[in-house]
Amino acid sequence: MSKPQDKDNTKTRAVPTVEPLRLGQTPSQTVGPFFHPVLVPEAFGYPFQGIVGNRIEACEQNTQAIVIEGQVCDGAGRPIEDALIEFWQADSQGRYGHPADGRGGNTSFRGFARAATGPAPHHRYRLESIKPGAVDSAQAPHINVVLFMRGLLRHLYTRIYFSDEAAANARDPVLALIPEARRATLIAALQETQGDDKTASYRFDIHMQGEKETVFFDF
Amino acid sequence: MPQRLSPGPGSRDWSSHPPLIAPAYKSTRLRGPTRPLVPIPASLSELTGPVYGHESVGPCDHDLTKNAARDGEPLGERIVVAGRVRDEAGRPIAGHLVEVWQANAAGRYVHKADGHDAPLDPNFFGAGRTVTDAEGRYRFLTIRPGAYPWGNHDNAWRPPHIHFSLFGPTLASRLVTQMYFPGDPLLAHDPIYLAVPEKARARLVADFSLDVTEPGFALGYVFDIVLRGPLETPMEHAP
């Protein structure tokens, strides 16, 4: 009586499976030149309240205050006057303020900021934040960057690492994926430490093209 | 240790998105990177992201006809723009922030860098935000934006559009895009819209909808948005 059973099995296998629903992704479009009044209104003097400014507030004691400044340069080496940069980072203990990060105690840390190149001299952006901790045992401290601008049809992802974390950077699995000659494009250079709170200032420039073209990620 | 995303619904579908350099859109030539993106495994850094929900919006933020009104109503044609935000599996993206900005009815932005010789509207600012409901739905009340000239090429005009910005659940689901209007003859001449692969362009054009139209008050448009995902959560995040 095994034959009919086999037959039935064959029949079962032949039933076409239903393709899971897959909707097409909405295409990206450029942020354009006119995003300031809604995305970075305060910094550019527009009468609108944005969800966030260029400052990430610490929620713990004994954090390292940092300032990161830099330019975003086009393929001709000119500083870009209308780039938008978003920053996403962990707190000083490496915890993200997000439900996917299951570690407790991190709910009040927002970890997000927006800055634009623009009115400041030399078209520099400025982020005021705290030094993030390492998010896991492998990765070096870093800040995730999402970059937008007129002339960029889809946003770009990169990371800011820190020049004073050389040992951790040397072990970082993401930096290890990048040819050595290009790794420096992801490392913010410590300029100085100053003030009562010993704020550490870093310089991090982004180059869209050319010899120093910044490494951008796909994930 | 970071974990690699499995290919499939989690990955960015590049065939749905414009290239980084689209020569007809001149600004891309010196601003789009030339080297290939470096694929990296997704860790908590990529599978977390900014969390902005109901606490980040005020009661009038979704109504651009009122949120900047000083001494009257903005000029132009009132419209409702509504839709659903979902992931590729059709699951609603609920409780997430949607930010929008746009030109006024005359095609002019409230922006220091907008040199277009068209009038500002003292009762219209052109910025709004809202949060999606449990089914991923959002709804804005606004003014139909005007077309405006730009310097890309001779006699270049941007088709009327509304800019949208969404985070979605993770950094990887981030999207900034533009919504266009159905039947617009300028679309066939716009290098920003045309940079999108042909099969995906229609996703950027809203549908006119009598269901969303408010009788005697405002025409309705539906603009549904699909964000990348769902994305896997990494199994390990030991310190």
Interface residues (C-beta under 8 A of the other chain):
Chain A: P20 L21 R22 L23 G24 Q25 T26 P27 S28 Q29 T30 V31 G32 P33 F34 F35 H36 P37 V38 L39 P41 F44 Y46 P47 F48 I51 V52 D74 G75 A76 I80 D82 E86 W88 A90 Q93 G94 Y96 G97 H98 P99 A100 D101 G102 R103 R110 G111 F112 A134 V135 D136 S137 A138 Q139 H142 N144 V146 F148 M149 R150 G151 L152 L153 R154 H155 L156 Y157 R159 P173 V174 L177 I178 M208 Q209 E213 T214 V215 F216 F217 D218 F219
Chain B: M1 P2 L5 P9 R12 D13 S16 H17 P18 P19 L20 A22 Y25 K26 S27 T28 R29 L30 R31 G32 P33 T34 R35 L37 V38 P39 I40 P41 A42 S43 L44 S45 E46 L47 T48 G49 P50 V51 Y52 S56 A68 R86 D87 E88 A89 G90 L97 E99 V100 W101 A103 Y109 V110 H111 K112 A113 D114 F125 G126 A127 G128 R129 H163 S165 T170 L171 A172 R174 L175 V176 T177 Q178 I192 Y193 A195 V196 P197 K199 A200 R201 R203 L204 I225 V226 L227 R228 T233 P234 E236 H237 A238 P239
